[in-house]
Amino acid sequence: MNLLAAINPAEVVATVVYTLIGLGMLGLCWYLITRVAPFSVIKEIEQDQNSALAILVGSIFVALSIIIGAVILSS
């Protein structure tokens, strides 16, 4: 079977659209985290080497990514 014949253009477009929506949601969450926190998140992670905060932010992004991926697969 020809590999190019098996590709459905509608699925490719849907994948790109959902990817952009997911990245937008992750960016929005990062924006909200940095605005809601009473301290500079970036300064705490980079300069003060706060590994607990880095692990917390990383786990939030992993959880959001799993949720976004599940939503994309369910549609």
GUPA-991146 format. One record per residue: residue number from 1; residue in one letter; x, y, z of N, C-alpha, C, O in turn. Coordinates in nm, 4 decimals, always signed. Layout:
BEGIN
+------+------+----------+----------+----------+----------+----------+----------+----------+----------+----------+----------+----------+----------+
| voro | keza |      n_u |      n_v |      n_w |     ca_u |     ca_v |     ca_w |      c_u |      c_v |      c_w |      o_u |      o_v |      o_w |
+------+------+----------+----------+----------+----------+----------+----------+----------+----------+----------+----------+----------+----------+
|  NUM |    A |        X |        Y |        Z |        X |        Y |        Z |        X |        Y |        Z |        X |        Y |        Z |
...
+------+------+----------+----------+----------+----------+----------+----------+----------+----------+----------+----------+----------+----------+
END
This chain:
BEGIN
+------+------+----------+----------+----------+----------+----------+----------+----------+----------+----------+----------+----------+----------+
| voro | keza |      n_u |      n_v |      n_w |     ca_u |     ca_v |     ca_w |      c_u |      c_v |      c_w |      o_u |      o_v |      o_w |
+------+------+----------+----------+----------+----------+----------+----------+----------+----------+----------+----------+----------+----------+
|    1 |    M |  +0.0841 |  -0.1169 |  +0.0000 |  +0.0000 |  +0.0000 |  +0.0000 |  +0.0894 |  +0.1242 |  +0.0000 |  +0.1912 |  +0.1294 |  +0.0690 |
|    2 |    N |  +0.0502 |  +0.2204 |  -0.0764 |  +0.1243 |  +0.3451 |  -0.0849 |  +0.1018 |  +0.4268 |  +0.0425 |  -0.0121 |  +0.4478 |  +0.0842 |
|    3 |    L |  +0.2109 |  +0.4724 |  +0.1037 |  +0.2022 |  +0.5450 |  +0.2300 |  +0.1293 |  +0.6782 |  +0.2125 |  +0.0510 |  +0.7173 |  +0.2991 |
|    4 |    L |  +0.1535 |  +0.7467 |  +0.1044 |  +0.0882 |  +0.8766 |  +0.0837 |  -0.0613 |  +0.8615 |  +0.0601 |  -0.1379 |  +0.9523 |  +0.0927 |
|    5 |    A |  -0.1042 |  +0.7501 |  +0.0048 |  -0.2466 |  +0.7288 |  -0.0176 |  -0.3203 |  +0.7038 |  +0.1131 |  -0.4411 |  +0.7256 |  +0.1214 |
|    6 |    A |  -0.2486 |  +0.6581 |  +0.2153 |  -0.3113 |  +0.6279 |  +0.3437 |  -0.3292 |  +0.7522 |  +0.4307 |  -0.3976 |  +0.7456 |  +0.5328 |
|    7 |    I |  -0.2701 |  +0.8637 |  +0.3931 |  -0.2793 |  +0.9862 |  +0.4726 |  -0.4072 |  +1.0601 |  +0.4370 |  -0.4325 |  +1.0899 |  +0.3202 |
|    8 |    N |  -0.4867 |  +1.0893 |  +0.5378 |  -0.6110 |  +1.1635 |  +0.5199 |  -0.5836 |  +1.3111 |  +0.5507 |  -0.5447 |  +1.3440 |  +0.6628 |
|    9 |    P |  -0.6033 |  +1.4007 |  +0.4528 |  -0.5742 |  +1.5435 |  +0.4775 |  -0.6559 |  +1.6043 |  +0.5914 |  -0.6074 |  +1.6930 |  +0.6616 |
|   10 |    A |  -0.7778 |  +1.5578 |  +0.6101 |  -0.8605 |  +1.6113 |  +0.7189 |  -0.7994 |  +1.5781 |  +0.8541 |  -0.8052 |  +1.6599 |  +0.9459 |
|   11 |    E |  -0.7411 |  +1.4599 |  +0.8680 |  -0.6779 |  +1.4227 |  +0.9941 |  -0.5523 |  +1.5040 |  +1.0192 |  -0.5223 |  +1.5385 |  +1.1335 |
|   12 |    V |  -0.4789 |  +1.5347 |  +0.9134 |  -0.3577 |  +1.6163 |  +0.9276 |  -0.3946 |  +1.7567 |  +0.9731 |  -0.3313 |  +1.8121 |  +1.0630 |
|   13 |    V |  -0.4972 |  +1.8142 |  +0.9111 |  -0.5410 |  +1.9489 |  +0.9488 |  -0.5932 |  +1.9488 |  +1.0924 |  -0.5635 |  +2.0407 |  +1.1687 |
|   14 |    A |  -0.6705 |  +1.8472 |  +1.1302 |  -0.7222 |  +1.8395 |  +1.2667 |  -0.6085 |  +1.8266 |  +1.3669 |  -0.6130 |  +1.8875 |  +1.4738 |
|   15 |    T |  -0.5075 |  +1.7489 |  +1.3340 |  -0.3928 |  +1.7338 |  +1.4233 |  -0.3200 |  +1.8662 |  +1.4433 |  -0.2821 |  +1.9004 |  +1.5554 |
|   16 |    V |  -0.3007 |  +1.9403 |  +1.3354 |  -0.2330 |  +2.0698 |  +1.3443 |  -0.3162 |  +2.1681 |  +1.4267 |  -0.2625 |  +2.2408 |  +1.5102 |
|   17 |    V |  -0.4466 |  +2.1698 |  +1.4030 |  -0.5338 |  +2.2623 |  +1.4763 |  -0.5342 |  +2.2283 |  +1.6251 |  -0.5215 |  +2.3175 |  +1.7090 |
|   18 |    Y |  -0.5488 |  +2.1000 |  +1.6584 |  -0.5493 |  +2.0607 |  +1.7990 |  -0.4134 |  +2.0853 |  +1.8642 |  -0.4068 |  +2.1174 |  +1.9828 |
|   19 |    T |  -0.3065 |  +2.0707 |  +1.7890 |  -0.1741 |  +2.1002 |  +1.8430 |  -0.1626 |  +2.2479 |  +1.8780 |  -0.1121 |  +2.2827 |  +1.9847 |
|   20 |    L |  -0.2091 |  +2.3345 |  +1.7890 |  -0.2044 |  +2.4781 |  +1.8161 |  -0.2935 |  +2.5158 |  +1.9340 |  -0.2567 |  +2.6012 |  +2.0147 |
|   21 |    I |  -0.4099 |  +2.4530 |  +1.9443 |  -0.4984 |  +2.4800 |  +2.0578 |  -0.4320 |  +2.4342 |  +2.1874 |  -0.4370 |  +2.5051 |  +2.2878 |
|   22 |    G |  -0.3698 |  +2.3163 |  +2.1860 |  -0.3019 |  +2.2657 |  +2.3048 |  -0.1866 |  +2.3540 |  +2.3472 |  -0.1695 |  +2.3819 |  +2.4659 |
|   23 |    L |  -0.1066 |  +2.3983 |  +2.2500 |  +0.0042 |  +2.4883 |  +2.2830 |  -0.0466 |  +2.6212 |  +2.3365 |  +0.0130 |  +2.6787 |  +2.4276 |
|   24 |    G |  -0.1554 |  +2.6697 |  +2.2809 |  -0.2157 |  +2.7931 |  +2.3310 |  -0.2641 |  +2.7788 |  +2.4737 |  -0.2476 |  +2.8696 |  +2.5552 |
|   25 |    M |  -0.3246 |  +2.6632 |  +2.5041 |  -0.3716 |  +2.6390 |  +2.6406 |  -0.2553 |  +2.6287 |  +2.7388 |  -0.2631 |  +2.6809 |  +2.8500 |
|   26 |    L |  -0.1477 |  +2.5616 |  +2.6983 |  -0.0307 |  +2.5525 |  +2.7857 |  +0.0317 |  +2.6904 |  +2.8078 |  +0.0730 |  +2.7232 |  +2.9190 |
|   27 |    G |  +0.0383 |  +2.7706 |  +2.7017 |  +0.0905 |  +2.9067 |  +2.7157 |  +0.0042 |  +2.9916 |  +2.8072 |  +0.0555 |  +3.0692 |  +2.8878 |
|   28 |    L |  -0.1268 |  +2.9768 |  +2.7945 |  -0.2189 |  +3.0498 |  +2.8810 |  -0.2011 |  +3.0077 |  +3.0272 |  -0.2043 |  +3.0918 |  +3.1170 |
|   29 |    C |  -0.1826 |  +2.8791 |  +3.0504 |  -0.1611 |  +2.8315 |  +3.1871 |  -0.0302 |  +2.8857 |  +3.2440 |  -0.0252 |  +2.9237 |  +3.3609 |
|   30 |    W |  +0.0752 |  +2.8899 |  +3.1634 |  +0.2021 |  +2.9466 |  +3.2108 |  +0.1843 |  +3.0947 |  +3.2446 |  +0.2372 |  +3.1428 |  +3.3448 |
|   31 |    Y |  +0.1096 |  +3.1666 |  +3.1606 |  +0.0837 |  +3.3077 |  +3.1861 |  +0.0084 |  +3.3243 |  +3.3183 |  +0.0416 |  +3.4114 |  +3.3987 |
|   32 |    L |  -0.0927 |  +3.2407 |  +3.3400 |  -0.1695 |  +3.2500 |  +3.4645 |  -0.0847 |  +3.2150 |  +3.5866 |  -0.0973 |  +3.2785 |  +3.6913 |
|   33 |    I |  +0.0011 |  +3.1148 |  +3.5736 |  +0.0871 |  +3.0768 |  +3.6865 |  +0.1798 |  +3.1914 |  +3.7233 |  +0.1976 |  +3.2207 |  +3.8416 |
|   34 |    T |  +0.2393 |  +3.2569 |  +3.6235 |  +0.3322 |  +3.3662 |  +3.6525 |  +0.2609 |  +3.4900 |  +3.7050 |  +0.3208 |  +3.5681 |  +3.7789 |
|   35 |    R |  +0.1347 |  +3.5099 |  +3.6686 |  +0.0618 |  +3.6279 |  +3.7165 |  -0.0007 |  +3.6062 |  +3.8541 |  -0.0096 |  +3.7000 |  +3.9333 |
|   36 |    V |  -0.0435 |  +3.4850 |  +3.8829 |  -0.1108 |  +3.4573 |  +4.0103 |  -0.0110 |  +3.4416 |  +4.1242 |  -0.0417 |  +3.4772 |  +4.2380 |
|   37 |    A |  +0.1069 |  +3.3893 |  +4.0960 |  +0.2061 |  +3.3662 |  +4.2010 |  +0.2503 |  +3.4987 |  +4.2630 |  +0.2717 |  +3.5967 |  +4.1917 |
|   38 |    P |  +0.2639 |  +3.5016 |  +4.3951 |  +0.3034 |  +3.6267 |  +4.4606 |  +0.4534 |  +3.6570 |  +4.4484 |  +0.5014 |  +3.7538 |  +4.5074 |
|   39 |    F |  +0.5263 |  +3.5770 |  +4.3740 |  +0.6700 |  +3.5952 |  +4.3552 |  +0.7025 |  +3.5671 |  +4.2089 |  +0.6183 |  +3.5171 |  +4.1343 |
|   40 |    S |  +0.8231 |  +3.5993 |  +4.1691 |  +0.8669 |  +3.5731 |  +4.0324 |  +0.9034 |  +3.4253 |  +4.0177 |  +1.0028 |  +3.3789 |  +4.0736 |
|   41 |    V |  +0.8226 |  +3.3531 |  +3.9426 |  +0.8451 |  +3.2093 |  +3.9249 |  +0.9773 |  +3.1849 |  +3.8522 |  +1.0535 |  +3.0958 |  +3.8898 |
|   42 |    I |  +1.0038 |  +3.2622 |  +3.7503 |  +1.1260 |  +3.2442 |  +3.6717 |  +1.2491 |  +3.2720 |  +3.7575 |  +1.3472 |  +3.1979 |  +3.7506 |
|   43 |    K |  +1.2451 |  +3.3782 |  +3.8384 |  +1.3587 |  +3.4092 |  +3.9263 |  +1.3798 |  +3.2986 |  +4.0289 |  +1.4936 |  +3.2609 |  +4.0567 |
|   44 |    E |  +1.2723 |  +3.2469 |  +4.0846 |  +1.2837 |  +3.1398 |  +4.1838 |  +1.3476 |  +3.0149 |  +4.1242 |  +1.4304 |  +2.9504 |  +4.1886 |
|   45 |    I |  +1.3092 |  +2.9806 |  +4.0009 |  +1.3618 |  +2.8581 |  +3.9401 |  +1.5046 |  +2.8782 |  +3.8904 |  +1.5913 |  +2.7946 |  +3.9160 |
|   46 |    E |  +1.5299 |  +2.9883 |  +3.8194 |  +1.6610 |  +3.0076 |  +3.7565 |  +1.7682 |  +3.0556 |  +3.8534 |  +1.8761 |  +2.9967 |  +3.8602 |
|   47 |    Q |  +1.7400 |  +3.1611 |  +3.9280 |  +1.8441 |  +3.2208 |  +4.0108 |  +1.8541 |  +3.1569 |  +4.1484 |  +1.9643 |  +3.1325 |  +4.1976 |
|   48 |    D |  +1.7403 |  +3.1298 |  +4.2109 |  +1.7415 |  +3.0734 |  +4.3455 |  +1.7492 |  +2.9209 |  +4.3460 |  +1.7586 |  +2.8600 |  +4.4525 |
|   49 |    Q |  +1.7453 |  +2.8588 |  +4.2284 |  +1.7560 |  +2.7131 |  +4.2140 |  +1.6522 |  +2.6400 |  +4.2994 |  +1.6847 |  +2.5438 |  +4.3690 |
|   50 |    N |  +1.5285 |  +2.6860 |  +4.2936 |  +1.4204 |  +2.6243 |  +4.3705 |  +1.3701 |  +2.5027 |  +4.2925 |  +1.2821 |  +2.5142 |  +4.2072 |
|   51 |    S |  +1.4269 |  +2.3869 |  +4.3231 |  +1.3922 |  +2.2661 |  +4.2469 |  +1.2512 |  +2.2172 |  +4.2790 |  +1.1872 |  +2.1555 |  +4.1938 |
|   52 |    A |  +1.2018 |  +2.2430 |  +4.3992 |  +1.0656 |  +2.2020 |  +4.4331 |  +0.9643 |  +2.2752 |  +4.3456 |  +0.8682 |  +2.2149 |  +4.2979 |
|   53 |    L |  +0.9855 |  +2.4035 |  +4.3249 |  +0.8963 |  +2.4804 |  +4.2384 |  +0.9074 |  +2.4344 |  +4.0942 |  +0.8065 |  +2.4270 |  +4.0239 |
|   54 |    A |  +1.0272 |  +2.4036 |  +4.0491 |  +1.0462 |  +2.3551 |  +3.9125 |  +0.9748 |  +2.2219 |  +3.8908 |  +0.9143 |  +2.2000 |  +3.7858 |
|   55 |    I |  +0.9818 |  +2.1333 |  +3.9896 |  +0.9123 |  +2.0050 |  +3.9797 |  +0.7613 |  +2.0264 |  +3.9801 |  +0.6893 |  +1.9593 |  +3.9062 |
|   56 |    L |  +0.7130 |  +2.1182 |  +4.0617 |  +0.5701 |  +2.1476 |  +4.0666 |  +0.5203 |  +2.2017 |  +3.9332 |  +0.4188 |  +2.1546 |  +3.8818 |
|   57 |    V |  +0.5894 |  +2.2990 |  +3.8768 |  +0.5489 |  +2.3565 |  +3.7482 |  +0.5582 |  +2.2516 |  +3.6377 |  +0.4706 |  +2.2440 |  +3.5516 |
|   58 |    G |  +0.6634 |  +2.1715 |  +3.6401 |  +0.6768 |  +2.0654 |  +3.5400 |  +0.5643 |  +1.9639 |  +3.5496 |  +0.5125 |  +1.9189 |  +3.4474 |
|   59 |    S |  +0.5258 |  +1.9273 |  +3.6716 |  +0.4174 |  +1.8300 |  +3.6871 |  +0.2836 |  +1.8881 |  +3.6445 |  +0.1974 |  +1.8151 |  +3.5955 |
|   60 |    I |  +0.2652 |  +2.0176 |  +3.6625 |  +0.1427 |  +2.0827 |  +3.6141 |  +0.1365 |  +2.0736 |  +3.4626 |  +0.0311 |  +2.0432 |  +3.4065 |
|   61 |    F |  +0.2487 |  +2.0997 |  +3.3954 |  +0.2498 |  +2.0927 |  +3.2495 |  +0.2314 |  +1.9498 |  +3.1983 |  +0.1660 |  +1.9289 |  +3.0961 |
|   62 |    V |  +0.2875 |  +1.8528 |  +3.2673 |  +0.2676 |  +1.7130 |  +3.2269 |  +0.1206 |  +1.6748 |  +3.2422 |  +0.0636 |  +1.6104 |  +3.1541 |
|   63 |    A |  +0.0591 |  +1.7143 |  +3.3534 |  -0.0820 |  +1.6834 |  +3.3752 |  -0.1703 |  +1.7499 |  +3.2700 |  -0.2618 |  +1.6874 |  +3.2166 |
|   64 |    L |  -0.1426 |  +1.8760 |  +3.2407 |  -0.2195 |  +1.9451 |  +3.1375 |  -0.2004 |  +1.8808 |  +3.0013 |  -0.2955 |  +1.8709 |  +2.9238 |
|   65 |    S |  -0.0798 |  +1.8374 |  +2.9714 |  -0.0534 |  +1.7721 |  +2.8440 |  -0.1291 |  +1.6411 |  +2.8319 |  -0.1807 |  +1.6086 |  +2.7250 |
|   66 |    I |  -0.1360 |  +1.5663 |  +2.9401 |  -0.2120 |  +1.4407 |  +2.9381 |  -0.3618 |  +1.4688 |  +2.9170 |  -0.4283 |  +1.3979 |  +2.8416 |
|   67 |    I |  -0.4131 |  +1.5703 |  +2.9827 |  -0.5539 |  +1.6048 |  +2.9675 |  -0.5828 |  +1.6515 |  +2.8253 |  -0.6820 |  +1.6093 |  +2.7658 |
|   68 |    I |  -0.4984 |  +1.7375 |  +2.7702 |  -0.5182 |  +1.7856 |  +2.6340 |  -0.5083 |  +1.6715 |  +2.5349 |  -0.5875 |  +1.6647 |  +2.4409 |
|   69 |    G |  -0.4117 |  +1.5806 |  +2.5542 |  -0.3982 |  +1.4659 |  +2.4666 |  -0.5197 |  +1.3754 |  +2.4712 |  -0.5629 |  +1.3239 |  +2.3680 |
|   70 |    A |  -0.5756 |  +1.3553 |  +2.5909 |  -0.6957 |  +1.2725 |  +2.6036 |  -0.8146 |  +1.3358 |  +2.5334 |  -0.8950 |  +1.2661 |  +2.4715 |
|   71 |    V |  -0.8259 |  +1.4666 |  +2.5427 |  -0.9352 |  +1.5357 |  +2.4734 |  -0.9195 |  +1.5224 |  +2.3229 |  -1.0175 |  +1.5000 |  +2.2520 |
|   72 |    I |  -0.7986 |  +1.5359 |  +2.2743 |  -0.7749 |  +1.5237 |  +2.1297 |  -0.8073 |  +1.3823 |  +2.0823 |  -0.8687 |  +1.3655 |  +1.9769 |
|   73 |    L |  -0.7672 |  +1.2814 |  +2.1576 |  -0.7943 |  +1.1438 |  +2.1173 |  -0.9424 |  +1.1080 |  +2.1257 |  -0.9885 |  +1.0197 |  +2.0534 |
|   74 |    S |  -1.0170 |  +1.1749 |  +2.2122 |  -1.1585 |  +1.1417 |  +2.2268 |  -1.2438 |  +1.2002 |  +2.1159 |  -1.3575 |  +1.1569 |  +2.0969 |
|   75 |    S |  -1.1929 |  +1.2963 |  +2.0432 |  -1.2742 |  +1.3586 |  +1.9382 |  -1.2659 |  +1.2854 |  +1.8085 |  -1.3289 |  +1.3258 |  +1.7107 |
+------+------+----------+----------+----------+----------+----------+----------+----------+----------+----------+----------+----------+----------+
END
